[in-house]
Amino acid sequence: MDVNSVLKLGFPWGVLYVNVVGSVEEWFIDLFVDLVKEVYSVLGSGPELLEIYIYESNETKRRVLVSEAQRLGISVIGDFPVSHDAWMSWPRIHVDYSACRSLRIEYLRALLYHEAVHSTLHGSLASYIVSTGGFKRTPRSRSARGCVPG
């Protein structure tokens, strides 16, 4: 991955690394860092380690994430303007600068809040381990058998 710049910031909850991939205007990086500070301040906590990747374009983001997914054996990749993963066992937020730079601040804030909450609720791979509890079969609901509830 060609990371042009890396910014390391310490926060009360942990460390934030901002990785810029390609050409991204400084005002956008500053805006995004300010929004990150805001969101975790409002939440009252944050992950001990968080990486944010800001990609210059969707093509750059896809190239980097597809290559990484293939290397790690990941079979599903979300292609959104702002997304979250924990492929490396810590939370990462990916930002498509080309898709986000012209968004209204309220919309960009909402996208970041959504992904920041993901990073707090399930920020590690352990969060993705699903236990079936030993069920032999999936219970069927009444509506699944053709009955209409009510």
SULPE-V174619 format. One record per run of one state. SS is the DSSP state (H for helix, E for strand, - for the rest). FROM is the first residue (numbers start at 1). TO is the last residue. Records with the same first field share a line. If there is no record, write none. Layout:
SS=FROM-TO + FROM-TO
This chain:
-=1-4 + 12-13 + 22-25 + 44-48 + 56-57 + 73-81 + 86-90 + 101-104 + 122-124 + 129-142 + 146-150
E=5-11 + 14-21 + 49-55 + 82-85 + 91-96
H=26-43 + 58-72 + 97-100 + 105-121 + 125-128 + 143-145
